[in-house]
Amino acid sequence: MLITLCYLYLWARWGRRPAELVRATVRRLRASRCSFTFCGAAAQPPGARVCLSRGGRVFCVSDSQSIEDLNKWALFLVSPFILEAEHIAFVTESIWVQSENLQRSSSSSETIVKWSDCCLPLACRPGDPYRLIAEASVDNFSKLGVAFMEDRLHMDNGLVPQKIMSVRLQDSTLKEVKDQASNKQAQILEPKPEPSLEIKPEQDGMEHIGRDDPKALGEEPKQRRGSASGSEPAGDSDRGGGPIEHYHLHLSSCHECLELENSTIESVKFASAENIPDLPYDYSSSLESVADETSPEREGRRVNLTGKAPNILLYVGSDSQEALGRFHEVRSVLADCVDIDSYVLYHLLEDSALRDPWTDNCLLLVIATRESIPEDLYQKFMAYLSQGGKVLGLSSSFTFGGFQVTSKGALRKTVQNLVFSKADQSEVKLSVLSSGCRYQEGPVRLSPGGLQGHLENDDKDRMIVHVPFGTHGGEAVLCQVHLELPPSSDIVQTPEDFNLLKSSNFRRYEVLREILTTLGLSCDMKQVPALTPLYLLSAAEEIRDPLMQWLGKHVDAEGEIKSSQLSLRFVSSYVSEVEITPSCIPVVTNTEAFSSENFNLEIYRQNLQTKQLGKVILFAEVTPTTMRLLDGLMFQTPQEMGLIAIAARQTQGKGRGGNAWLSPVGCALSTLLISIPLRSQLGQRIPFVQHLMSVAVVEAVRSIPKYQDINLRVKWPNDIYYSDLMKIGGVLVNSTLMGETFHILIGCGFNVTNSNPTICINDLVTEYNKQHKAELKPLRADYLIARVVTVLEKLIEEFQDKGPNSVLPLYYRYWVHSGQQVHLGSADGPKVSIVGLDDSGFLQVHQEGGEVVTVHPDGNSFDMLRNLILPKRR
């Protein structure tokens, strides 16, 4: 009765404003022992009193609902015992809906509410429906409920909410959970050192930094120059004497941490999604003159709007020396045709093609082998085409759609005249080397206006065909002339033939670029930049003198510090006559006249708020890779100097295993040196370093006032994503244990102003301004790098003080995996639900039988969430 009277009073006061009604009802009645439920009208709890009805959904109040037994729930590492006093615990019930059947809300994108933004998940119970226990403030709980009522509540991974109900967690349940979590915290095992290795970890979270930071946007201040103030040089006494031993390390506490191979950072690789919106890149519309100061000029339109990773995969047949030579030939000619800042070319081996999930991470498949393609592999290629894939066949036996490859011996290794019809129906005539085969007409009609090429002979032998496939835009251009081979006296019979091929070489490239452009690639050519010197900069003036004194003691007679990979030659100034190579780079120490369009030292200084990290900067406009720059310094420099290497562009960026990392201008590129004691919370869980860095990047952006809704996310184990759609950055961590200390290089790269080859943070800012009529300014790479390092240092301090539970709430707030389902072993393996991270930073999944287990990547280089495996039990 009391509840009903309260409801009548509220209705009389608030009228039809549902948000105010819901919030006021929850605030007034939460102290009583009742539950609040948002659900369909037919699903309300027995005896519930309806407070609000809207569009077939109701908000009602009923007797208290409680959860007494959590044994059937999969707990996240951050457990319900941390439920804050003023927060509400609640259960969300959801069902799975295939993406093609998912109904889009009619509400504008401004009013969409993301479930994961408003609450902290505590536990889950996979099944139908899928249940999640979470906690939220009264205001956020009310916000979720109203969004559910108005059909604008969004959950990740195809989950559609059906019911939200507040619950009470019994004290006995909370105590049991707290005890379980405490036991987990206590399980820090003593590692056994075994002789020296590099370990490569993963990323995680923290509390918000700098929400009221007045230096939020990295606007250019007045340029300030000055020398360092005099302070005593840091001594080396704490570093100990005698020989230092290197150890390979396997940590018991991270299971088989070495199986989590080289945690990656490819700033633009391995996004796999379709129907990505074409975000604008023109800042001028709403950001006024600030764009001129913060972002370089854009060229052309953005490529690769499919959302797929910018990978070109080359299949050249069975694993042999001949195939390897063919791979290098094909790779070389394609690298001459496409924009090398936008694509990475990989060798697709037969085993990998059959086993690994490459189809979602491939913009173009090139098949260049005369060998017969095995049936199971042929079916894999056809499945890729059916999904909208693009294929280029170069003198290959691969064909489909009724076309047949037939041999014509008279053509083999002869120079012939080819007539090539371009997409605009114009023709190019050139001399080409024939493979000795041709295509016979099939029943499938060629694409209207499609590319085609025939020999200028009596039979008009068809040598190039453009064939569509399926209903999703799949297509192939198949060639039986050697467009991949450069003119060479080794492949022709006479000097006359060689001259013919040489004279047609330019037109050969013209034909190749036309084919690649038709298949969706960009062939705008850009010159590879020359390497530039490094500049030794300091973020704190008081560290300059100690730094120079330290250098004076550690350089050799030639002024160099050498490592196995690189020599750094320290010079007071640089003259252009000095050669710069990937193995020997000059470092300019007199930096009073330093100036760069891509790195403003004053912006970096103002936004770096650390005790140690990031204080000494090695900056280069163009360098091979920042990961290598600190190689000779990482074991020698005092910790308080806080080394960081920053580049505007890299020419040999590194990723996991043999992967490349595209590093165009506009990407925030850095490698940070940190030291972690072995016998510490983080030292026992080194894989968490990746998680901390990933969350630091997201938090550095989303903690800027008014930027909290810029939809950056974390994807396990080491990626930064736009929503759950496209990769925007990532992390690579190399760890070496010396004595009792981990020396760790954290490489990080994320797109700030470069729309190519996927998407960048300023694209998201521009889209947000457009949708919300806001005036957020575009961001700078130097500003964000400083903020990331600041956030990371605070995250590390939190972790070292309180362990994983101190950072996981932030990690779960930003991650993309809530409720996501994956397959174990292969695409046909058992389906499991991701529930969180274990105490070592590996994924935990809920199996159908109810068991929660830890899973590891299988080592494929395409998608670490594919083909997950259970570690061997000891």
N, C-alpha and C positions, 0 to 999 in steps of 0.2 A: 504494500500500500504506500509506504513511504517513497519507494522508488517511483511509483506511478505519479505521485504528487510532485516530486522533484522534476520529473519529465514534463508535466503539464506547465509547471512554472517556467521551465527553460524554453519550452515551445512558445509560450506567450511572450517571453522576452525577446527571443532571437528570431522568431518568425521562420522564414524559409532559408536562412543562411546555414547550410549544413556544416561547414567547417567550424563555425563558432559553437553551434549546438553540440557537435561531437566533442570538441575540446572541453567545453564547460561541463558536460555530463561526465566525462572521464575524470576531470579534476575533482569534481564534487563527490563522486561516488567511489573513487579508487580506494579510499580508506576502509569502506565497508567490504564485507566479504562477498563480492559479486564479480562476475566475469562479463567482459564486453566482447560482443561477437559481431563481425561483419561477414555476411554470407548471402547466398541466394534465399529468396523468400521461403522456399520449400525445405531448406536445410537448417532452419533456426533451432536452437536447443529446446527441449521440452520445458514448458513453463516460462519461456522467455517473454519479456515485455518489449515490444517493438517501439523504439524511439524515433526512428526515421526510416522511410521507405523511398526508394528511388530506382526507377528502371528495373524492377524485378529483384532488387537487392535491398537488404535491410540492415540497419544497425540496431542491435537489441541488447538488453541487459538481462542476465540470468543468475542463478545461484553460482557460487564459486566453483570453478573447475580447477582441478589440481593434477599434478604429475608426481606420483609417488615412487615410480620405479624407472630408472633410466638405463637399465640393463639392456633393453632392446634398442637403445638409441646409440648412434655413433657420435661420440663427443669430440668436439674440436679441442685442440690443446688448450685454448683459452676457455675454461669451463664455466658452468653457471654459477659457481661459488663467488665469482667476482661481480655478480649482479649488484648494481648500484642501488642505494636505498630509494632514490626518487625515480627509478626506472621501472618499467613494466615488462614482465616476461610474457611472451605470447607464442602461439603456434600458428604457422602459415601452412595451409594445405594447398597443394598445387597438383596439376596434372600435366603430362607431357603432350605437346601438340607439335606435329611436324611443321617445319618452317613454312612450307608452301600452303598449309592450311591455317596458319596463324592469322587471326583477324586483326587488322590494324585499327588502333583507336581512332575515332573520328576527331578527337581533340587535337588541338594544335600541339606541335612539338614543345611549345613553351610549357605546357601544363603536364607533360609526362613526369611521373614520379618513379624513380628507380628504387626498388626495394632495398638494394644493398647500400644505398646512400643514406638510409634513414635508420639503420639498425645494425646490431652486431650479432652475427649468427653464433649460436652456442652448441647446437647439436642437431643431428638430422636422423631421419628414419626413412630410408628409401623404400619405395613401394608405390602402390597406386591407391590413394594419393601419396605424393611425396611430401613428407612433413619436415618442417624446419622449426626448431626452437630458437628464438632470438630475443634480444632485449632492446628497448628503445626508451627515450624520454617520453613523457606524456604528450608533448607537442608532436614529436615524430611519430608516435603510435597513432595519434589522431590524424596526422597527415596521411599515413599509410591507409587508414581506414576510409577516409574521404576519397582518396585516389581510387581505392578499390570500388567504392560505391559508384563513382563516376566513370569507371572503366578506363582509367588512365594510369593504372599501376603496372609497371614493367618489371619482370623478373628475367634473369639470364637463362640462356641455354634451352629455350623452348618451353620453359615452365610457365603455366598460366594459373594465377592464383584463383582459388575457389572459396577459401574461407580464412578469416583471421580471427583468432580467439585468444583473449588474455587468459593466463593460467597462473596458478600459484605453485611454486616449487617448495616442497616440504623441507623443513629444516634437516630432517634425517637424510634426505636425498642430497641436499647441499653439502652436508658434512662428509658423506661418503665420496662424493665427487671431489671435494677439496682434498681428502686424504689421497685419492688416486693421483691427483695432479701433483701433490707434494712428493709422492713416491717417485713420480717421473722426474721431478726436478732433482731428486737426490741421486739419480742414476748417472753420475758423471764418472766415467770409467778412466782408469789410468791407462794411457796408451803405451804401446811398446814400440820404441823407435827401432827402425830397421834401415839399412843404408840408403840416400838422398833423392828426393823426388819433388816434382811439382804437382800440387794438388789444385784442382780447379772447381771452386764452390758455386753458391747460389744466393738469392736476394730476399729481403723482408722489411718491416714497419716501424712507426713511432708516434709520438704526440705532435700536434701541430706546431710549426715553427713560424715565427714572424708574421702573424696575421695582421699586426698593426705596423709592419715595417714601412717607414716613410720612403725608403729607397726601393719601392716595390718593382718598378718597371725598368730599371737600368737606364734611366735617361742620362744623357751625357752631361757630366759636370764640367767645370773648367778644368783644363788640363793642368796637372800639378807635377812639378818635377822637383827632385831634391835628393841629396845623398843620405845615406843611413846615419843615424845618430850613433855615437860611440858607446858600445856596451861590451862587456868582457866576452871573449869567444867561448862558445860552449866547449867544455872539455870532453875528452874521451875516456875519462877515468871510469865511468860506469860501464864501459863496454867490456871490461875485463881483459886479461892478457892471455898469452899462450895460444896454441893452435885451436881453431874452431872446427868442430866436426859437423858435417852435413848428414842429415838422416832422411831416408825414405820414411814416410809415416803412413800407417793405416790406423785410423781411429776406430776403436770398438764402438764408440758411442754414435758413429754415423754409419753403422752396419758395414757396407762395402763401398765406402765413399769413392773409391777409385773407379767404380763402375759408372758413377755419374760423370761421364767423360767431359772434358774441357768445357765447362760452362761458357756459353757463347756470348758474343756481342756482335751481331751483324746489324748495323743500324737499320737495315731495310729488308732483311731476309725473312722468309718463312711465314709471312702472313698468309692465311688461307681463308678467303671469304669471297662471296660473290655479291653483285648488286651494291657495291659501295657507292654512296652518293658522290657526285662530282662536286666537291667543295670548291668554293671560289678561292682565287689566289690574289685578287686585285685588292690591295689594302687601301687604295686611295679613296674608295667610296665613303667610308665612315671614319677613317682614322686620321684624316687631315694630314698635316705636314709631318706628324711623328713617324710615319712610314719611311720618309726619306732618311731619318736618322737611325732607324733600327733595322732595316732590312735591305739587302742588296737588290738591284734591279732583277726582275724575273725575265726569263727568255722563253718565248713560245708558250704553248699550252702544255699542261701536264700530261705525261704519258702513263700507260699502265693503269687505266681506270678499272680493270677487272678486279683489283684487290689481290690478285695472285702475287706470289713472290717473284722478283725480277730475275728468274733463273732461265737460262737456255741450256737444255740438257742435250748432250751429244752421244748418240749410240753408234758405235763403229764396229760392232761385231764382237766375236769371242775375244777373250783376254790373250793377246799375243803381241809380239814386238811389231808386227805389221799393222795391227789394229792401233797400237799406240802411236805409230808414225802417222797413220791416217787421222787420228784424233788431233794431233798437233797441226796437221795441214788444214783441217776444217776449222779448228779453233782460230788459227791465225787469220784466215780470210774473213771469218765472221767478226773478229775483233777489229778488223779494218773497216767494217761496214756499219756497226752499231755504235751507239753512244756508250762508251765504256763507263760513264758515270751512272748509267741507268740499268745495266745488266751484268750478270755474272755467268760465265760459261763453265759448265761442269761436264766431266766424263761420266756418263751413265753406264756402269758395268752391268752385265747380264744378270748376275746374282742380285744386285741392288735393284734392278728394274723389276724383278719378280717379287722381291721381298719387301722393299721399302715403300712408304707412302708418298711417292714422288708426284703423283698426278695432280694433287692439289697445290703443288709448289712449282709449277712449270708453266712458263709463258709460251715456250716453243720447244718442241721435240724435233731434233735434227737426226735423221737416219741416214747414215753414210756407210753402207756395207753391201758388197755383192753377195755375201753369204745368205743362205736361206735362213729366214727368221723362224725359230722354234714356235710351234703352235701356241704354247701357253704364253709366250712373250707377245706373239702377234695379237692374241686376244686382249692382252693388257694394253697394247697400243690402240686397239680399236675401242676399248672402253674409255681411254683418255679422249679420243676423238668424239665419242658419243656424249661426253661431258662438256663439249665445247672447246676441246683442245685444238691446237694448231700444230701441223706437222710439215716439215720440209724434208723431202727425199732427195738426196744427192747421189745419183748413179747407184741407186739401191734397188734391191729386189722387192721392196715393200710396195704393195698396191692394194686397191680395194675397189668396190663399186662396179665390178664387171670389167675394169681395165686389166689388160694383161701386158706383162713385159715379155717381149719376144726378141730373140737374138737375130742380128743381121751382121754376119761375119764381115761383110765388105766395109762396114762402118767402123769396126773396132780400131781404136787408137789412130784414127784418121782425123785430119782437120777438115771441118765442114762449115758451110755457110748456114747460119741460123737466122730465121726471121722471128723476132720476139714481139708479140702484141702486148702492150701495157694496158693498165686498167682504163686509161682514157682513149684506148683504141689506136694510139699512135704506135709506130713500129720502130724497132731498133734492129739493125742488121750488123752481125758480127761474125768473126771466125771463132769456132769453138772446137774443142777436142771431144770427139764422140766416145761414148762408153761401149759402143757396139750393140746397143739394144735400143728399142723404141717401144712406144705404147700403141696398142691396138684399141680401136674404138670400143667402148662398152655401152651398155644400155642407159647409164646414168647421164643426164644432161649436165653439161658444164655450167658453172655459175655464169649468170648473165654479165657480159662484159668482163669475164674472168680472164686471167692471164693465160697465155698459151704460146707455144713456140714450135715451129716446124722447120725442117731442113729445106734449103732451097735446091731441091732435086726433083726428079720426075715423080717420085712417090710421095713427096711432101711428108716424109716420115715425121710423125708426131713425137717431139722430144720433151716438151714441157706441158703439163696439164694441171689445171686448177680444179680440184674436186671438192664439192661440199659434202658434208656428212651429218646426218641426224637433224634434230630439231633445236639444238642448243647452240648453233653457230660453229660447230666443228668444221674444219676445212684443212685441206692439204694441197701443197704445190709440189708436184713430183717431177724430177728432172732426170734425163738420161744423157746429159752433156756434163762434162767435168767443169762446172762453175767453181768448184772448190780448189782446183789446181792452178797455180801460177804458171806462166810460160816458162818452159825449161827445155833445154836441149836433151835432157834425159828422157823426156816423154814423147818426143816427136821424132820422125824419121829423117827429115831433111831440114837444112837451114831455112829454106823457103817457108816450111810450115812454122818453124819457130818465129820467123818474122811476122807471119800472119797473126799468130796468137799474140805476139807482143804488141802489134799495132791495134789489136782489139781489146787489150787489157783494160783500158778505161771503160769501154762499153760492157765488159764482163762485170765490172763492179756496178755499173749502172743497172744492169739486169738483176744482179743479186739484191741491190738496195730496193729496187721496185718490188721484188718478191717479198723481202722481209717487211717492207712497209705495208704491203697488202695483208700480211699475216699479223699486223698489229704492232710491230716494233718501231722504235724511233731510230732513224739513221742519221740524225744530225751529228756531224763530226765535230769534236772539240780537241784542241791540242793538249797533249799531256804536259802538265806544268813542270817547270824545272824546280829542283830542290832548293830550299832557301836556308840561310843560317839560323841557328837558335839564338834566342836572347835570354839572358839570365836576369830575371826580374824578381823583386821581393814585394810581397803584399804588406809587410810591416817594416817600416824604416829601421827599427832598432835591430833587425836581424841581418842587415846588409853587411856591416863590418865583421861580425863573427863569421858570416858566410865566406867573405873574401879571405879572411885569415885561415879558415879551414881549407879552402881551395889551395892556398899557397903551400900548405903542408902536404897535400895529397896528389898534386899533379907531378908528372915526371919531368925530366930535363927539357923535354920538348913542349911542355905545357899541356900534356894530354892525360886523360884518364881512360884506360882501355878496359874493355871486356872482351869476351869471346866473340861477340857479334859486332861491336861498334867501338870506335875511338871518338871521344869528344875532345876537340882541341880548343882550349880556352884562349881567346884573343881579346885585346881591348877594343878593336874595331875590325870591320870586314871590308875587304876590297873585292870587287867582282872578279878579279883575275884568279882568286883562290878557288880551286875546284871543290865542289861538294858532291860526295858520293854517298850511297846508302851505308857504307862501312866507315866513313870518316866525315864528321860534320863539325864545322866551326861553331863555337859558342861565344857570342859577343858579351863581354862583361861590363863595358861602359855603355850604359843604356839611357843616358840623359836625353839623347835625341830620339829615343824609341817612339815610334808612332805606327799604328796599324788600323786599317778600316775594320778589321775583323776581331780585334781584341783591344778593348779600352781598359788599361790598367787601373784607372781611377774607379771605374764602375766595379771592377772586380774587387778592389780594396774595400770599397764602401759596403759591399754586400757579403764579404767574407767575415763571419763572426765566429771564428774558431779559436781554440787555445793553441793547437799545433798544426792541424791538417791544412795543406794547401798554401803554406806561407811562402815557399820558394818556388818560382815558376820557371820552367823552360818552355818558351813559346816559339813556334815556327809557323810561318805562313803555309809552307808545304814541306812535309817530311814523309819518309817511308811509312812509319807507324810509331805512335807514341809509346806503345808497349816496349819497344826496344830502347828508347831514349834513356830510361832510368836503369837499364840493365847493369851498368858498371858502377852505379851509385847506391843501389838499394841496400847493400850490406855495410856501407861505410859512413853515410851521413848521419849525424845525430838526429834522433827522433824529433826534437823540437824544431828542426828546420822544415819539416812537413813538405816534402817534394811533391810537385805535380807537373806533368808534361801536358801542354795544351797545343793543339794545332788547328789551323783553319781548314786544312785539307790533308788527306793522307793518300799516298799512291800505292801502298801495300798493306792496307788495313787487314787485321787478323780477326778470324772468327773461330768457332769450335772446330777442332780437328784440322782438316785442310780447307775449310770454308774461307771464302773471301768476305770482306766487309767493305761495302761501297761507302765512300767517304767524300761526298761532294761538299763544296762550300755551302754553308748554312747549317751544317750538322755540328752540334756541340761535341767535340772530340777531346777526350782527356784520359790520362792514366795517372792514378793517384797511388802513392806509396803509403802504406800503413804498417804498423808493427803490433802484433797481438801476442801476449804471453801465452805459452802453451797451457799452463795450469790456470786457466780462467774460464769463465762461462762461455765466451765466444771461442776461445782456444780449443775447447773440447767439442765445438760444433762449427767447424770452419765452413761447411757448406752454407751456413746462414749468411756469410758475408755477401753473397750474391743477392739474397733476399733483401738485406739491409740497403744495398746500393739501389736496387730497383725501386723500392718504396721511397728512397730519398729523392729520386728523380720525380716521381709522381707528386710527392708531398711538396717538393720545392716549387712546383707550379700551382698546385691546388690550395696551398696555404697562403698564396698572395691574396690580399683582400680583393673580393669580387671575382676571383678566378676559381672559386671552389667548385663550380659546375663545369669547368673544362674537362671533358670526359676522357681523361688519361687513366689507364688501368695497368695492373701487373698481371702478367701471364707466367705461370710456373714453367721452367725454373728461372728464366733470366731475361724475359722480354718485357718491354714497355709497349702497351697497345693503345690505339684509339678505340675506345669502347671494347668490344670483343671482335672487332672487324679487321683491323689492319695494324701491322707492326710499325712502330714509330721509333724504336730504339732497343737497346739491350746492353748486356754486361758480359765481360770476360775477366775471370779472376785467375791469376797464377800465384800459387803459394809455395814457399820454400821454408822448411824448418831448419834453423841453425841454432844448435844448443837448446835453449828453452824458449825460443822466440820464433813465431811465424813472421816472415817478411813477405808481404802480400802486395802485388800489383793489381789494381782494380782498373781495368779498361772500361770506359763507358762512352757510348755514342748515341745521341738521339737527335732527330730532325727538328730544328727550330724554325728556320726560314726557308728550307728547300722543299718545295712541293714534289720534286722528283727524287727518287723514282716511285715513291708511294704517297706519303702525306706528311705534313709537318704540324707542329704545335700552332704556328701562326695561322695555318688554314683553319684549325679548330676555333681559334679566337675570332677570326673573321666570320665564320659561320655562326658562332654564338652571337656576335654583334648583330648579324642580319636577322636572326630568329627572335632575339630578345630586345631589339632596338637599343642595344647597349653601346658603349663607347670604350670598351677595353682596348688598351694599346697593345700592339705587337711586342713580342719579347725578344731579347738579345741572348746570344749564346754565352757571352762572357758573364752576363748577369746571372743566368741560370746555373752555370757551372759553379759560381761562388755560392749560390744558395744550396745547391746539391751537396757540396762538401760540408757546408754548415749543418745541414740536416743530418748527414751521415755521421758526423762526429757525435751529435746528440743521441742518435740511435745506438751507436756503439756504446756510449756511456750508459744508456738505459739497459742495454742487453747485459753488459758486464756487471751491472749492479743487481738486476732482478731476473735475468734469464729470458727465455723466449716469450714468456707470458707478457712481458712488458711491451713487446713490439707487435705481437701477432694481431691484436685488435685492429691496428692500423693496416696491417697486411691484408686481413680479411675484408676490411672496408673497401680496399682498392682492387682486390683480385677479381678475375673474370670467371672463376670456376664454381661458384655456388650452385650446387645441384647438377653440375655437368656430368654427363655419362661418357665413358670411354670404354674401349675394348682392350682386353688383355691379350698379348701375344700377337694378334693379327686382326685384320678387319672382320674376320669371322669368329674371333675369340669371344669368350664370355663378356657380357656387358656389366660394368661396375659403375658405382657412383662415387665421385670425388667428395671426400668429406673434410679434408684439411691436410695439415702437415704433421709429421711425427716430430719427436724431440730433436731430430737431427736435420730437419729441413726437407726430407723426402715426402712424396705424396702418400697420403693414406686414402684407401678406397674401401667402399662397403660392398662386399660380395653378396650374391643373391641368398646364400645360406645364412647371412647375418653376421659373418666374421668381418672385422675391420683389419686390413692388412696393408703393409707398406709395399710400394712398387717402385721399380727403377726403370729408367730408359733402357732401350735395347741397343743403343749405340747408333741408330740411323741418324743421318745428318739432315733430314728433311723436316721432321716434326717430332719433338721429344715427347709429345703426348700420345703419339701413335705407337702401337706394338709394345706397350709397357709390359714388363716382366716381373714376376715374383723373385726376390733374391733367394739364393740357395740357403737352406736352413742348415745351421751348424750343429 
